């Protein structure tokens, strides 16, 4: 019976081999895929068995850097125990489905899929096969997330700003799925509550998709979040403000510092002796390596999946609600003459 139990659970065959190196294949060697390849090449608990990319020159270049062979997707699925999918978002569902059907554990970049139905099918497939499905919400593994989550109680209001200059990379999707989804995932983790309403506006400026967006989100527990994302700004800025009954926290992710105002902490405020100010910073660590280590631990050691399919689906659901609200706002603006109607829409 023990042998049958192992055979029926693909995770179990790895969990007893703490020193085993997981055979990992990479699908997608673009800008971020290259980072995955280099981290995998240096990982102590994994062996990069090869990478695949439809651009043969790109695949050859990244494979040379990482010291691994170029393979087809089929060869990777035949030879790997686990795969990391860093292909464009439109291919996430099909590639993840193929990997799960081949019995491979998967770390897929965000967003998990294009639709909620696709996301749920991936979750169900992984659960049925007893396979790890982790979604690449990298911010969950950052030192910044740790610094914020350990210092803040249940938030009442969150304001997040993430803006950056325009780069052609990533414009295959909207700024909501490109940048805003990072803050959506963090805020969903901090509030730990369902989204009940979204009011959003956005506009395509430099690409075919929305390049700037603002959303006001209300949660079932009464918390509210306002999020701004832009990829057409003149500078890079990442900031967050959070307040709760226990205090007020401001975070500058670029400067790696935060300031907390609350009762009974830090330096006393003149005239408000029961309140104090605490300032802190953090040293960046390698979030991508930490994400990989969490994936390896889930496969090899049976640890809980750090950012599982349900978390990926929840972030996608919030992002799609923002996109839908933007579409509704745009229709109203066009009807009123505030913006010109686009022919063919």
Secondary structure, DSSP 8 states (H G I E B T S, - for coil): -HHHHHHH-TTHHHHT-TT--EEEEEE--SHHHHHHHHHHHH-SSEEEEEEE-SSHHHHHHHHHHHT--B--HHHHHHH-SEEEE-S-GGGHHHHHHHHHHTT-EEEEESSS-SSHHHHHHHHHHHHHHT--EEEE-GGGGSHHHHHHHTT--S-SEEEEEEE----STTTTS-HIIIIIHHHHHHHHHHH-S-EEEEEEEEE-SSSSS--EEEEEEEETTS-EEEEEEESS-SS-EEEEEEEETTEEEEEETTTTEEEEEEET-SEEETTEEEEEEEEEE-----HHHHHHHHHHHHHHT----TTBHHHHHHHHHHHHHHHHHHHHHHHHHHHHTSS---TT-
